[in-house]
Amino acid sequence: MDNNTAENLPRPIVTTADEVRATIENCEDEPIRIPGSIQRHGFFLLLDESNESVVAASENAEEFLQVPLKLILGARLETVLEREVLAVIRALNPTTDTAGQISYLGSFPLRIELCSVVTYLEGGQRVIEFERLDRLVSSELMNAVVTNFVGKLGNLKSEMALCRAITSQIKDLTGFNRVLLYQFDEEGHGIVLTEENDGVLPSYLDLRFPASDIPKQARELYISNTIRIIPNASYVPSPLRGIAGQEMRSFNLSSSILRSVSPIHLEYMRNMGTMSSMSISILFEGRLWGLISCHHAEPRSVSYVIRSACDLLTKMVSTQLLAFRSAHQLESAMHFHAVQRSLLTQMAAENNHIAALVSHIGELSQVTNAQGTALIIEGECLLAGLTPAEADVRRLTRWMDAHADLDIFQTNNLTAEFDWAEGIRSIASGWLVVRISDVRQSYLMWFRPEVVSTVKWAGQPVKVRDQHRGLHPRDSFQSWQGLVHGKSVPWTEMEVESAQDFRTAVITISLKRAEEAIELSEARFKELTQSLPNLVWVAKDDGKLGYVNDKWRQEELSDEGLWFAQKRLSLEDRETCRQRWEKAVRDGAFFETELRLQGELDTSGHWYLVRAVPFLKADKSRAGWVGTFTDLTERREREIAIKITEKLALTGRMTSVIAHEINNPLEAVTNIHYLLAQELRDNATARKYIAMAEYEIEKISGITKQTLRWSKENAQNPEYCSTAALFDDVLRLFKGKIANRNISVSMSGREAEFFGVAGQIRQVLTNLISNAIDAVSVGGSIWLSATEHTTGTEIAVRDNGQGMNEETRRQLFQPFYSTKGDLGNGLGLYISQEIVERHGGKINVETAEGHGTQMKLFFPAAPDLKITL
């Protein structure tokens, strides 16, 4: 078998879900990472180690390339792909790729199709995947979508609002009939939290799904490959075929965007009434927090660019979820602290604190967020809320009496502990108990009902009539019911800790009375605030600080005076905070703002999200405020970096197109000048002017070619060049402007030489001299100098303009930063610095306000240096 012959193997196609079930024990055993085939909306190519030849391809490649598969396998890459695609692949740098990392190469016309192209490495070999594209998506649209969504994030106040926002945004971007967001609990069961639906497909809002619907290996794939699309649930898989020696039946397609999916999953889709779907993973601290699942009644495709935008927005949501979770933990801690403080204060106000506890039994459920409470004191049993009958509570009490070593016990599956509890599971599947007295055998119990009985339905799941139709969402709900019967919502660590703290406080009151118990509660609160990564503070209504944690002091903030009058706050931020604080105090409302803490040297400082909530005394009057500072600097910098990257990518593409389009008319003008010179060969004056015009056209052509080289990153060899010619060429460009503004130009070191690409260095010097001309006043001066050293050549441009302040100096080489308003694009010095660094050189700035600016370029003497444009 030669290299141009496909493997003589059975085609790895499984036609039905029943055939899959017949070959595997359960869904956990299905080889979803190595299906041996792909979906048909694109095709697959695998290259050899040298990236020169095709060693494997999907069978449908011949449909896209209009070449028989046997001629594709083993063929040279240049004989298979279009020139534009080939050029992009050749430009890839394999040393920067990591296994499984997907790189988007762009969208290209391919035979009669328009395709988006991605690539990644698998097992040391390069995979190229082509996906049919029905239309192009403008980068401006994607930029606007991301920018608008980032702006919206800061206004969202809860996890649910965040989930609704991303669900709506994904619906708008993709156009699917139904977009669901569902979250997984600790056991892997899922619940639909939000839904956007145009009415074509039924609503699944509030539906529950058992963990078994998504096998473990599928969950792992959702973590490693966060986005998956199935444009047509009725597709026929296209097998992968390889040349002799290239095994494809076990080829890992975990990173593939075209990977064929399980027939069982396709059956599930069809049972849902959906012919296309897309899923986006929501990751939280490295685990699968949830999924965004998109469905359509008809086949539907979504371009890779839009899917990537959806993935990026979802990752932003994951980051915001982490921030909400941290804030929620702090709010929960403050809530439990406030509840305990209120109860303990009321107990302390009574001579008989036990009687006070009894009188407030209705409030005890708030200690653990329970639905019912039982207080057993010296044989008396008091019930409040949703609880079992007194006889059942006393049975639980006798069990605790028999286990004297237990001070606390909790379960969310009471029937697993006691068979007789089956009859009370609808009201008491969750049980949390603390012992509050060893002498009197007294207990405080909390109860929670069964989860199934607390589900709220948009519509009750219909009864299944056809028992042979396979996996279906309504069937999944029934399976979930079977798994969760007898279980309540689990007790959280903070709820259990709250119960323990309350037990400790009650016991302490019995020994030391209410004042000491309050001091202990406050100590616990301070310990919690010290362990948090946030800056935590407590203040009165007037804003005067009463307590701060160590993180606050580490930021060199004062722990006295008004919290919003810190020296590290700008005057503007102080005034804004004061006004908002006074309004929050008047309204008794939640306080929130963003501000910046500035350092003595770092004027940019760090951005913080400031939040504060009031806490109450026993009589419900406000005792003060607890506030936090949460660092937002990293998130802001990430948002800015994303915007700059998008701008640079767009600028590079526009520069390349503009330079390319200029070259064509330049060639036409050059030809016209040649013909004109032939017609006026006897007119010396005309020929002189024609020669001058041709010289200027050659300069323009050189600039456009230079721009194309910079954008396409080709290689060019440098050479020794004269600074005299460099100075003369650049000054000739500004001759008119220099004369009009009466600027004097002095030169020294014209005999010097430098080593580099003359066109590039001319571009740098042009930029520096242009900036110098703009900087000086009418009648000002500019000095050009060149000095040769043993290690290289230094070229300097100095002016006697106004100079720059430190803020401008710090951002001088940042892309898109300009002091010229609409007259500058902020890319000149950024590109100049890149050119100098590609020459192995350095660019330094010496400036002071009122004393002018000097820009120094240094180029090393290195004859073997190769400069990449």
PyMOL commands that set and color helices and strands:
alter all, ss='L'
color gray80, all
select helices_A, chain A and resi 17-23+27-29+61-65+69-72+77-79+83-90+94-96+139-153+159-174+211-213+216-224+263-272+304-349+353-359+361-367+390-402+414-417+419-428+452-454+473-484+493-531+550-554+563-565+571-587+633-679+684-712+723-733+735-740+758-775+806-810+821-823+828-838
alter helices_A, ss='H'
color red, helices_A
select strands_A, chain A and resi 37-38+42-47+54-58+103-110+113-122+125-132+178-184+190-197+208-209+227-230+238-242+276-284+287-296+372-377+380-385+408-411+430-437+442-448+535-539+545-548+591-597+606-616+622-631+715-716+719-722+744-748+753-756+781-788+792-799+842-847+853-860+867-868
alter strands_A, ss='S'
color yellow, strands_A
deselect
rebuild
show_as cartoon
